[in-house]
């Protein structure tokens, strides 16, 4: 029995104790390095970065990893200098926001649906130990194999060994933020296996060595002219292309169809896993996910442990929330569900890798754990005034935007992403649109309190606290501020970049205390 209730409650942070039974290996090789016997099963995430790519296909460029960029303020400054980026972001996010608003308005009980989604996810977090074991038993009963991975390195090793056991050098892959999080593509490439991204936007980025900048629309920072030029350099085989979206889609379809038909191993993430039945769910818009999960004889799914739902009935709530919040549709064009192995239909060998990679550490934080409720809809990105101007690369994470600003610091450790909790104006728009009611502003403040302040900031905050705590000092500061109002509009030094682009609000000619004293005297 896998016991880790105490870990989830934060009494023993740092590891999960239990028994994850080893599955039958594919061949003579023992490839279940992530599936352990008695002992620690899912401890804290390994802080090593993923492997760098050593192999690839002839069309691949070296993929730039924004996780090695400088702090958010510096990256944002660079992004703000790119007018084309801002134009692309504004057009795309405005379109998605408008579509979402229209379809949400059609649902009279939308707020009740949001509350139902929040309650289900909160229950999953409270009883995750039970649901994980139930899910494992359900998958095994349906003929699947379950592997437990402490961190990205173990998950990558499991997937790589499955590929090697079947002697493949290529796998087809469904768009998956979880596999991006652990650097699966780079790890497979280092082991001589090329992962082919089959999502249209992910393929664009892979061909150009770029990185996603949006949870739902990874290539949101690209326009169709740029995509045409890229395809002509890589997969068009010398053909002239226009920037017509249909022609670009046809070009990608021709390239990918051959890959689908030849694939022996498919790799996917999943939007949800149903503990009751062991069913995996992938929702998407292009059909590539269904091809990846049905055509190859072997399928490996990497699933974050937080993505479970208790029962099949719970899925009904999320299949209403997710499409409306993400693509602005009443339902996704493709909703694929599979349960284990069905003889003669679909993959005949199925593996699930249950990934921790820091999630149990997040669970131990009673305030921050609600970040694990996220269903990756990206609604918060489309309304965030910060994201809409800087784009996703400035966040230095596969999880950009408001949700990334609270999820990344918790998965990596606040000290390793200390600028992200400040990448927000705290306007609250993200909370208003979140389909599972994650209170992102509250978590941001919670994480800000955990960051180590630099010397100048500590001195400034202590000085302000002293002034606000003393009436005479406060009145003196008000008079001084009024006297220096003109020069203060152009502050030198570190604050210059702020005052160069905006004016300080004029100070009142008279304070309330002064007005009150004058009126009473009169």
C-alpha positions as CSV (number, residue, x, y, z in Angstrom):
1,X,0.0,0.0,0.0
2,X,1.3,3.4,-0.9
3,X,0.9,5.7,2.1
4,X,1.6,9.3,1.7
5,X,-1.3,11.2,3.3
6,X,1.1,12.8,5.7
7,X,3.3,14.1,2.9
8,X,0.3,15.7,1.2
9,X,-0.6,17.4,4.4
10,X,2.9,18.8,4.7
11,X,4.0,16.9,7.8
12,X,6.8,15.2,5.9
13,X,7.7,17.4,2.9
14,X,10.3,16.1,0.6
15,X,9.3,12.6,-0.4
16,X,6.5,10.1,-0.6
17,X,6.9,6.7,1.0
18,X,5.1,3.7,-0.5
19,X,5.0,0.8,-2.8
20,X,4.7,1.3,-6.5
21,X,4.7,-2.2,-8.0
22,X,7.1,-2.9,-10.9
23,X,5.4,-3.7,-14.1
24,X,6.3,-6.5,-16.5
25,X,9.2,-5.2,-18.7
26,X,8.8,-4.9,-22.5
27,X,11.8,-7.2,-23.1
28,X,14.9,-8.4,-21.5
29,X,15.9,-4.8,-20.6
30,X,14.8,-3.5,-17.3
31,X,13.5,-0.2,-18.5
32,X,11.3,0.7,-15.5
33,X,13.8,2.9,-13.9
34,X,11.0,5.1,-12.8
35,X,8.9,2.3,-11.3
36,X,10.3,1.4,-8.0
37,X,9.8,-1.2,-5.4
38,X,9.3,-0.4,-1.7
39,X,10.8,2.9,-0.6
40,X,10.5,6.4,-1.8
41,X,8.4,6.8,-4.9
42,X,7.7,10.4,-5.6
43,X,10.0,12.9,-3.8
44,X,10.9,16.5,-4.6
45,X,11.8,17.5,-8.1
46,X,15.3,17.2,-9.3
47,X,16.6,20.7,-10.0
48,X,18.8,19.6,-12.8
49,X,17.8,21.1,-16.1
50,X,16.7,18.7,-18.9
51,X,19.1,17.2,-21.4
52,X,20.3,19.3,-24.3
53,X,19.5,18.0,-27.8
54,X,22.2,16.0,-29.4
55,X,20.2,14.4,-32.2
56,X,17.3,15.5,-34.4
57,X,15.9,15.3,-37.9
58,X,17.3,17.2,-40.8
59,X,14.7,20.0,-40.5
60,X,15.3,20.8,-36.8
61,X,17.1,23.8,-35.6
62,X,18.6,24.0,-32.1
63,X,15.7,24.7,-29.8
64,X,16.2,27.9,-27.7
65,X,15.3,27.2,-24.1
66,X,14.0,30.3,-22.4
67,X,14.6,28.7,-19.0
68,X,18.1,30.0,-19.2
69,X,17.2,33.7,-19.7
70,X,17.7,36.5,-17.2
71,X,15.1,37.7,-14.8
72,X,11.6,38.6,-16.0
73,X,12.2,42.4,-15.9
74,X,15.1,42.2,-18.2
75,X,13.4,39.7,-20.6
76,X,10.3,41.8,-20.6
77,X,12.3,44.9,-21.5
78,X,13.7,43.1,-24.5
79,X,10.2,41.8,-25.5
80,X,8.7,45.3,-25.3
81,X,11.1,46.5,-27.9
82,X,9.6,44.1,-30.5
83,X,6.7,45.9,-32.1
84,X,5.8,42.9,-34.3
85,X,5.6,40.7,-31.3
86,X,3.2,43.1,-29.5
87,X,1.1,43.3,-32.7
88,X,0.8,39.5,-33.0
89,X,-0.1,39.1,-29.3
90,X,-2.7,41.9,-29.3
91,X,-4.5,40.5,-32.4
92,X,-4.4,36.9,-31.2
93,X,-5.4,37.4,-27.6
94,X,-8.2,39.8,-28.5
95,X,-9.7,37.3,-30.9
96,X,-9.6,34.5,-28.3
97,X,-11.0,36.7,-25.6
98,X,-13.9,37.8,-27.7
99,X,-14.8,34.2,-28.7
100,X,-14.6,33.1,-25.1
101,X,-16.9,35.9,-23.9
102,X,-19.6,35.0,-26.5
103,X,-19.7,31.2,-25.7
104,X,-19.5,31.8,-21.9
105,X,-22.5,34.2,-22.1
106,X,-24.6,31.3,-23.5
107,X,-24.2,29.4,-20.2
108,X,-26.6,30.7,-17.6
109,X,-25.0,28.7,-14.8
110,X,-21.4,29.5,-15.7
111,X,-20.4,30.6,-12.2
112,X,-22.0,27.4,-10.7
113,X,-20.0,25.3,-13.2
114,X,-16.8,27.1,-12.2
115,X,-17.5,26.4,-8.5
116,X,-18.2,22.8,-9.3
117,X,-14.8,22.5,-11.1
118,X,-13.1,24.2,-8.2
119,X,-14.7,21.8,-5.7
120,X,-13.8,18.7,-7.7
121,X,-10.1,19.8,-8.0
122,X,-9.9,20.7,-4.3
123,X,-11.3,17.2,-3.5
124,X,-8.6,15.6,-5.7
125,X,-5.9,17.5,-3.9
126,X,-7.2,16.4,-0.5
127,X,-7.5,12.8,-1.4
128,X,-4.8,12.5,-4.0
129,X,-3.2,9.4,-2.4
130,X,-6.5,7.5,-2.7
131,X,-7.1,8.6,-6.3
132,X,-3.6,7.8,-7.5
133,X,-3.8,4.2,-6.2
134,X,-7.3,3.8,-7.6
135,X,-6.1,5.1,-11.0
136,X,-3.1,2.7,-10.9
137,X,-5.3,-0.3,-10.2
138,X,-7.8,0.7,-12.9
139,X,-5.1,1.1,-15.6
140,X,-3.6,-2.2,-14.6
141,X,-6.9,-3.9,-14.7
142,X,-7.4,-2.6,-18.3
143,X,-4.1,-4.0,-19.4
144,X,-1.9,-0.9,-19.1
145,X,1.3,-0.5,-17.2
146,X,1.9,2.3,-14.6
147,X,5.3,3.8,-13.8
148,X,6.1,6.4,-11.0
149,X,8.6,9.1,-11.7
150,X,10.1,11.3,-9.0
151,X,11.3,13.9,-11.4
152,X,11.9,14.7,-15.1
153,X,15.0,12.7,-15.3
154,X,13.2,9.5,-14.3
155,X,10.2,10.1,-16.5
156,X,12.5,10.8,-19.5
157,X,14.4,7.6,-18.8
158,X,11.2,5.6,-18.8
159,X,10.0,6.9,-22.1
160,X,13.5,6.5,-23.7
161,X,13.8,2.9,-22.6
162,X,10.3,2.1,-24.0
163,X,11.4,3.5,-27.4
164,X,14.7,1.6,-27.3
165,X,13.0,-1.6,-26.3
166,X,11.1,-1.3,-29.6
167,X,14.2,-0.3,-31.6
168,X,12.8,3.0,-32.9
169,X,14.6,6.2,-33.8
170,X,11.5,8.3,-34.1
171,X,8.3,8.7,-32.1
172,X,5.3,10.9,-32.9
173,X,4.2,13.2,-30.1
174,X,1.0,15.0,-29.1
175,X,1.4,18.6,-27.8
176,X,2.1,18.3,-24.1
177,X,3.2,21.0,-21.6
178,X,4.1,18.3,-19.1
179,X,6.7,16.7,-21.5
180,X,8.0,20.2,-22.3
181,X,8.3,20.8,-18.6
182,X,10.7,17.9,-18.2
183,X,12.5,18.4,-21.5
184,X,11.5,15.1,-22.9
185,X,12.3,15.9,-26.6
186,X,15.8,16.9,-25.6
187,X,16.3,13.8,-23.5
188,X,15.1,11.5,-26.3
189,X,17.3,13.3,-28.8
190,X,20.3,12.8,-26.5
191,X,19.4,9.1,-26.6
192,X,19.2,8.9,-30.3
193,X,15.4,9.1,-30.6
194,X,13.7,12.0,-32.5
195,X,10.3,13.2,-31.1
196,X,8.2,14.6,-33.9
197,X,5.8,17.3,-32.8
198,X,2.5,16.7,-34.6
199,X,0.5,19.8,-33.3
200,X,0.6,22.4,-36.1
201,X,2.0,25.2,-33.9
202,X,4.4,22.9,-32.1
203,X,5.7,21.7,-35.4
204,X,6.4,25.3,-36.5
205,X,8.4,25.9,-33.4
206,X,10.3,22.6,-33.6
207,X,11.3,23.3,-37.2
208,X,12.7,26.7,-36.3
209,X,14.2,25.7,-32.9
210,X,11.8,28.1,-31.1
211,X,10.0,27.7,-27.9
212,X,6.2,28.0,-27.1
213,X,5.1,31.4,-25.8
214,X,1.4,30.5,-25.0
215,X,-0.2,27.5,-23.2
216,X,-2.8,27.0,-25.9
217,X,-1.4,28.7,-29.0
218,X,2.3,27.9,-28.8
219,X,3.2,30.0,-31.9
220,X,1.1,33.0,-31.0
221,X,4.1,35.2,-31.5
222,X,4.4,34.1,-35.2
223,X,2.4,35.4,-38.2
224,X,1.6,33.4,-41.3
225,X,4.2,35.1,-43.5
226,X,6.9,34.0,-41.1
227,X,5.4,30.5,-41.1
228,X,5.4,30.4,-45.0
229,X,9.1,31.3,-45.1
230,X,9.9,28.7,-42.5
231,X,8.0,25.9,-44.4
232,X,9.7,26.8,-47.6
233,X,13.1,26.5,-45.9
234,X,12.2,23.1,-44.3
235,X,9.4,20.9,-45.4
236,X,8.0,22.3,-48.7
237,X,10.6,20.3,-50.8
238,X,11.3,23.3,-53.0
239,X,7.7,24.2,-53.7
240,X,6.6,27.8,-53.7
241,X,4.0,28.6,-51.0
242,X,1.6,31.4,-50.3
243,X,0.7,32.5,-46.8
244,X,-2.8,31.2,-47.1
245,X,-3.6,29.2,-43.9
246,X,-5.1,26.3,-45.9
247,X,-2.1,25.9,-48.0
248,X,0.2,26.0,-45.0
249,X,-2.0,23.5,-43.2
250,X,-1.9,21.2,-46.2
251,X,1.9,21.4,-46.3
252,X,2.1,20.3,-42.7
253,X,-0.5,17.6,-43.2
254,X,1.5,16.0,-46.1
255,X,4.7,16.0,-44.0
256,X,3.0,14.6,-40.9
257,X,0.8,11.9,-42.5
258,X,3.9,9.8,-43.5
259,X,5.2,10.1,-39.9
260,X,1.9,9.0,-38.5
261,X,1.7,5.9,-40.7
262,X,5.3,4.8,-40.0
263,X,5.3,5.4,-36.3
264,X,5.7,2.5,-33.9
265,X,5.6,4.5,-30.7
266,X,3.4,7.4,-29.8
267,X,3.9,9.8,-26.9
268,X,1.3,12.0,-25.3
269,X,0.3,13.9,-22.3
270,X,-3.3,14.0,-21.1
271,X,-5.8,16.7,-20.0
272,X,-7.4,14.3,-17.5
273,X,-7.0,10.9,-16.0
274,X,-10.1,9.2,-14.5
275,X,-9.3,7.4,-11.3
276,X,-12.5,5.3,-11.4
277,X,-11.9,3.7,-14.8
278,X,-8.2,4.4,-15.6
279,X,-9.3,6.4,-18.7
280,X,-7.1,9.0,-20.2
281,X,-8.6,12.1,-22.0
282,X,-7.0,14.3,-24.6
283,X,-8.9,17.3,-26.0
284,X,-7.6,19.0,-29.1
285,X,-8.6,20.8,-32.3
286,X,-6.6,19.2,-35.1
287,X,-7.0,15.5,-34.9
288,X,-3.2,14.9,-34.5
289,X,-3.8,13.7,-31.0
290,X,-6.2,11.0,-32.1
291,X,-3.7,9.9,-34.7
292,X,-0.9,9.7,-32.2
293,X,-3.0,7.8,-29.6
294,X,-4.6,5.2,-32.0
295,X,-2.2,4.5,-34.9
296,X,1.1,3.5,-33.2
297,X,1.1,0.0,-31.6
298,X,2.8,1.4,-28.5
299,X,1.6,4.4,-26.6
300,X,3.3,6.2,-23.6
301,X,1.4,8.9,-21.7
302,X,3.1,11.2,-19.3
303,X,0.6,12.5,-16.7
304,X,1.2,15.0,-13.9
305,X,-0.2,13.5,-10.7
306,X,-2.5,16.5,-10.2
307,X,-4.5,15.8,-13.4
308,X,-6.8,13.1,-12.0
309,X,-10.6,13.4,-11.7
310,X,-12.4,11.0,-9.3
311,X,-15.2,9.7,-11.6
312,X,-16.3,9.6,-15.2
313,X,-19.2,11.8,-14.3
314,X,-16.8,14.6,-13.2
315,X,-15.5,14.8,-16.7
316,X,-18.8,16.3,-17.8
317,X,-18.1,19.5,-15.8
318,X,-14.6,20.0,-17.3
319,X,-15.7,19.3,-20.9
320,X,-17.9,22.3,-20.5
321,X,-15.4,24.5,-18.8
322,X,-12.3,23.7,-20.8
323,X,-13.3,24.4,-24.5
324,X,-15.1,27.6,-23.7
325,X,-12.2,28.9,-21.6
326,X,-9.5,27.9,-24.0
327,X,-10.5,28.0,-27.6
328,X,-13.8,29.8,-27.2
329,X,-15.8,26.8,-28.5
330,X,-18.8,25.0,-27.1
331,X,-16.9,21.7,-27.4
332,X,-13.5,20.7,-28.8
333,X,-13.5,19.2,-32.3
334,X,-11.6,16.1,-31.0
335,X,-12.1,14.5,-27.6
336,X,-10.2,11.3,-27.4
337,X,-10.6,8.8,-24.5
338,X,-8.9,5.5,-24.1
339,X,-8.8,2.9,-21.3
340,X,-5.9,0.5,-21.2
341,X,-5.5,-2.0,-24.1
342,X,-8.3,-3.3,-26.3
343,X,-7.3,-6.4,-28.3
344,X,-7.3,-5.6,-32.0
345,X,-8.1,-1.9,-31.6
346,X,-5.6,0.8,-31.1
347,X,-2.2,0.5,-29.2
348,X,-1.6,-3.0,-28.0
349,X,0.9,-1.8,-25.4
350,X,0.1,1.1,-23.1
351,X,2.2,2.8,-20.5
352,X,1.3,5.7,-18.1
353,X,4.1,7.6,-16.4
354,X,2.8,9.4,-13.3
355,X,5.0,12.4,-12.8
356,X,5.7,14.3,-9.5
357,X,8.5,16.7,-10.4
358,X,7.8,19.0,-7.4
359,X,4.0,18.7,-7.3
360,X,3.9,17.1,-3.9
361,X,6.0,20.0,-2.6
362,X,3.3,22.4,-3.9
363,X,0.6,20.3,-2.3
364,X,2.1,20.9,1.1
365,X,1.4,24.7,0.8
366,X,-2.2,25.3,1.8
367,X,-2.2,28.6,-0.1
368,X,-0.2,27.8,-3.2
369,X,-1.6,24.3,-3.8
370,X,-4.6,25.7,-5.7
371,X,-2.1,26.3,-8.6
372,X,-2.4,22.5,-9.2
373,X,-6.1,23.0,-10.0
374,X,-5.1,24.5,-13.3
375,X,-6.6,22.7,-16.4
376,X,-4.2,24.6,-18.8
377,X,-7.0,26.6,-20.6
378,X,-4.8,29.8,-20.9
379,X,-7.8,32.1,-20.3
380,X,-5.7,34.0,-17.7
381,X,-3.0,34.7,-20.3
382,X,-5.4,36.3,-22.8
383,X,-6.7,38.9,-20.2
384,X,-3.4,39.6,-18.5
385,X,-2.1,43.1,-19.3
386,X,1.5,42.0,-18.6
387,X,1.5,38.9,-20.8
388,X,-0.3,40.7,-23.6
389,X,2.7,43.0,-23.9
390,X,5.6,40.8,-23.2
391,X,4.6,37.4,-24.5
392,X,5.5,34.1,-23.0
393,X,9.2,33.9,-23.6
394,X,9.8,36.6,-21.0
395,X,8.6,34.3,-18.3
396,X,11.5,31.8,-18.9
397,X,9.2,28.8,-18.4
398,X,6.9,26.5,-20.4
399,X,4.2,27.9,-18.1
400,X,3.9,31.6,-19.0
401,X,1.4,34.2,-17.9
402,X,-0.3,34.6,-14.6
403,X,-0.6,30.8,-14.0
404,X,3.1,30.4,-14.8
405,X,3.9,33.2,-12.4
406,X,2.6,31.1,-9.5
407,X,3.2,27.5,-10.8
408,X,6.8,27.9,-11.9
409,X,8.2,29.3,-8.7
410,X,6.5,26.5,-6.7
411,X,7.7,23.7,-9.0
412,X,11.3,25.0,-9.2
413,X,11.5,26.7,-5.8
414,X,10.8,30.4,-5.3
415,X,14.5,31.2,-5.1
416,X,14.9,29.9,-8.6
417,X,12.2,32.1,-10.1
418,X,12.0,35.0,-7.7
419,X,11.1,37.6,-10.2
420,X,8.0,35.8,-11.6
421,X,5.6,36.6,-8.6
422,X,6.2,40.3,-9.5
423,X,5.2,39.8,-13.1
424,X,1.7,41.0,-12.4
425,X,-0.2,44.2,-11.8
426,X,-2.6,42.3,-9.4
427,X,-5.5,43.6,-11.4
428,X,-7.5,40.3,-10.7
429,X,-8.6,39.8,-14.3
430,X,-7.0,36.3,-14.2
431,X,-9.1,35.2,-11.3
432,X,-12.3,36.5,-12.9
433,X,-11.9,34.3,-16.0
434,X,-10.3,31.2,-14.4
435,X,-12.7,28.2,-15.0
436,X,-11.7,26.6,-11.7
437,X,-11.5,29.9,-9.7
438,X,-7.8,29.8,-8.8
439,X,-7.1,33.0,-6.8
440,X,-3.9,33.9,-8.6
441,X,-3.5,37.4,-7.1
442,X,-3.6,35.9,-3.6
443,X,-1.0,33.2,-4.4
444,X,1.2,35.9,-6.0
445,X,1.2,37.9,-2.8
446,X,1.9,34.7,-0.9
447,X,4.9,34.0,-3.0
448,X,6.1,37.5,-2.9
449,X,6.3,37.3,0.9
450,X,8.6,34.3,0.5
451,X,11.1,36.0,-1.9
452,X,14.3,37.4,-0.4
453,X,14.4,41.2,-0.8
454,X,17.6,42.9,-1.8
455,X,19.2,45.5,0.5
456,X,17.8,48.6,-1.2
457,X,14.2,47.2,-1.1
458,X,14.5,46.2,2.5
459,X,15.7,49.7,3.5
460,X,12.9,51.3,1.4
461,X,10.2,49.1,3.0
462,X,11.5,49.7,6.5
463,X,11.6,53.4,5.9
464,X,8.1,53.5,4.6
465,X,6.8,51.4,7.5
466,X,8.4,53.9,9.9
467,X,6.8,56.8,8.1
468,X,3.4,55.3,7.9
469,X,3.5,54.3,11.5
470,X,4.3,57.8,12.8
471,X,1.8,60.7,12.3
472,X,4.4,63.5,12.5
473,X,6.7,61.8,10.0
474,X,3.8,61.1,7.7
475,X,2.7,64.8,7.7
476,X,6.3,65.9,7.1
477,X,6.6,63.4,4.2
478,X,3.4,64.8,2.7
479,X,4.7,68.4,2.8
480,X,8.0,67.3,1.3
481,X,6.2,65.4,-1.5
482,X,4.2,68.5,-2.4
483,X,7.3,70.7,-2.4
484,X,9.1,68.3,-4.7
485,X,6.2,67.5,-7.0
486,X,7.7,69.1,-10.1
487,X,11.1,67.5,-10.0
488,X,9.6,64.1,-9.0
489,X,8.0,63.8,-12.4
490,X,11.4,62.9,-13.8
491,X,13.1,60.8,-11.2
492,X,16.8,59.9,-11.8
493,X,18.5,56.6,-11.2
494,X,16.8,53.2,-11.0
495,X,13.3,54.8,-11.2
496,X,14.0,56.7,-14.4
497,X,12.6,54.0,-16.7
498,X,9.3,54.3,-14.8
499,X,8.9,58.1,-14.9
500,X,10.1,58.4,-18.5
501,X,6.9,56.7,-19.6
502,X,4.3,57.9,-17.1
503,X,3.6,60.8,-14.8
504,X,3.2,60.6,-11.1
505,X,-0.3,61.4,-9.9
506,X,-0.4,65.0,-8.7
507,X,-0.4,65.4,-4.9
508,X,-3.3,67.0,-3.3
509,X,-3.0,70.7,-2.6
510,X,-4.2,70.1,0.9
511,X,-4.4,66.9,3.0
512,X,-7.7,65.9,4.6
513,X,-6.2,66.6,8.1
514,X,-5.3,70.1,7.0
515,X,-8.8,70.7,5.4
516,X,-10.5,69.4,8.6
517,X,-8.4,71.7,10.8
518,X,-9.2,74.7,8.6
519,X,-12.9,73.9,8.4
520,X,-13.2,73.4,12.2
521,X,-11.3,76.6,12.8
522,X,-13.6,78.5,10.5
